[in-house]
């Protein structure tokens, strides 16, 4: 598989996994979503918002129109609004990956970090990080969702592959 197809697949997997996370969250009350939890961000809602913020920042950099905001910004306090924004962002990521070329993926990206200085990194590493970052926090969400009483999530990449190849 070439690098373009790989990142296109990760974008589709990302949407699929986020859909499962949000479906599980939809079974919980807003109170459960906002309840204090033990994770990097202090609630399910805060973690879902962080993922949306981080994706917005990375996509803005990749598209050449960088934005910056604190990584703990709560863009949407209400679940339905957050879910709609997540769906829009996931489609934007899919649309973006469909425009990639091997030359673009092989190039470097220079960006200003939210918390540190300027960096120049290989674009394939940045793309890989964007998807891996989602996976990292979905793991935390999986635990928080289970603690809140929802069913365990089966969102590993291999499960996606079994259903979508």
C-alpha positions in Angstrom: 0.0 0.0 0.0 1.3 3.4 -0.8 1.5 6.3 1.7 -1.5 8.1 0.2 -3.8 5.1 0.5 -2.5 4.4 4.0 -3.4 7.8 5.3 -6.8 7.7 3.5 -7.4 4.4 5.3 -6.4 5.9 8.7 -8.8 8.8 8.1 -11.7 6.4 7.4 -10.8 4.3 10.5 -10.6 7.5 12.5 -14.2 8.4 11.6 -15.4 4.8 12.3 -13.7 4.6 15.7 -15.0 8.1 16.6 -18.5 7.0 15.6 -18.3 4.1 18.0 -17.0 6.3 20.8 -19.8 8.8 20.2 -22.4 6.0 20.0 -21.3 4.8 23.4 -21.3 8.3 24.8 -24.8 8.8 23.5 -26.0 6.2 26.0 -24.8 8.3 28.9 -26.3 11.4 30.4 -24.7 14.8 30.1 -24.0 14.5 33.8 -22.1 11.3 33.3 -20.2 12.9 30.4 -19.2 15.9 32.5 -18.4 13.9 35.7 -14.9 14.0 37.0 -12.8 11.1 35.7 -9.2 10.1 36.1 -7.4 10.7 32.8 -5.3 13.4 31.2 -8.4 15.6 30.7 -10.8 15.6 33.6 -14.0 14.3 32.0 -15.4 12.5 28.9 -16.6 15.9 27.6 -13.2 17.5 28.2 -11.4 14.7 26.4 -13.8 14.7 23.4 -13.2 18.5 23.2 -9.5 18.1 23.4 -9.5 15.7 20.5 -11.5 18.2 18.4 -9.2 21.0 19.4 -6.1 19.1 18.5 -7.4 17.9 15.2 -8.5 21.5 14.4 -5.0 22.8 15.2 -3.2 20.1 13.2 -5.5 20.4 10.2 -5.1 24.2 10.2 -1.3 23.7 10.1 -1.5 21.0 7.3 -3.8 23.3 5.3 -1.5 26.3 5.7 -3.8 28.5 7.8 -2.6 27.8 11.3 -4.8 28.5 14.3 -3.9 28.3 18.0 -5.9 27.8 21.1 -5.3 26.2 24.5 -5.4 22.4 24.3 -8.0 22.2 27.0 -10.4 24.6 25.3 -14.1 23.4 25.5 -15.5 24.2 22.1 -18.8 22.6 22.8 -20.3 21.9 26.3 -23.3 20.0 25.0 -22.9 16.5 23.6 -25.0 16.9 20.5 -23.1 20.0 19.4 -19.8 18.2 20.0 -20.9 15.2 18.1 -22.0 17.3 15.1 -18.6 19.1 15.1 -16.7 15.8 15.4 -18.6 14.4 12.4 -17.7 17.5 10.4 -14.1 17.4 11.4 -13.8 13.7 10.6 -15.2 14.3 7.1 -12.8 17.2 6.6 -9.9 14.9 7.5 -11.1 12.3 5.0 -11.4 15.0 2.4 -7.9 16.3 3.1 -6.3 12.9 2.9 -7.9 12.4 -0.5 -5.9 15.4 -1.8 -2.5 14.1 -0.6 0.2 13.0 -3.0 3.4 11.1 -2.3 5.4 14.3 -2.8 3.3 16.2 -0.2 3.5 13.4 2.3 7.3 13.2 1.8 7.7 17.0 2.4 8.3 18.8 5.7 5.9 20.9 7.7 7.0 23.9 9.7 4.6 24.9 12.5 4.4 26.8 15.7 3.7 24.6 18.8 0.9 25.7 21.1 3.2 25.2 24.1 6.7 25.6 22.8 8.6 26.9 19.8 8.6 26.5 16.1 9.4 23.0 14.6 10.0 21.5 11.2 8.9 17.9 11.0 8.4 15.3 8.2 4.8 15.6 7.1 4.3 11.8 7.3 5.3 11.9 11.0 2.8 14.8 11.6 0.0 12.9 9.9 0.9 9.7 11.8 0.9 11.7 15.0 -2.5 13.2 14.3 -4.1 9.8 14.0 -2.0 8.2 16.8 -3.0 11.1 19.1 -6.7 10.2 18.5 -6.0 6.6 19.3 -4.2 7.5 22.5 -7.1 9.5 23.9 -9.7 7.1 22.6 -8.0 4.5 24.9 -8.6 6.9 27.8 -12.2 7.5 26.7 -12.8 3.8 26.5 -11.9 3.4 30.1 -13.9 6.4 31.2 -17.0 5.3 29.2 -16.7 1.8 30.8 -16.5 3.4 34.3 -19.6 5.5 33.5 -21.6 2.3 32.8 -21.5 1.9 29.0 -20.4 -1.2 27.2 -16.8 -1.8 26.4 -15.6 -0.4 23.0 -14.1 -2.6 20.3 -12.4 0.1 18.2 -9.0 -1.4 17.5 -7.8 -0.9 13.9 -7.9 -4.6 13.2 -11.7 -4.6 13.9 -12.1 -1.9 11.4 -10.0 -3.9 8.9 -12.1 -7.0 9.4 -15.3 -5.1 8.5 -14.0 -2.7 5.8 -11.4 -4.5 3.6 
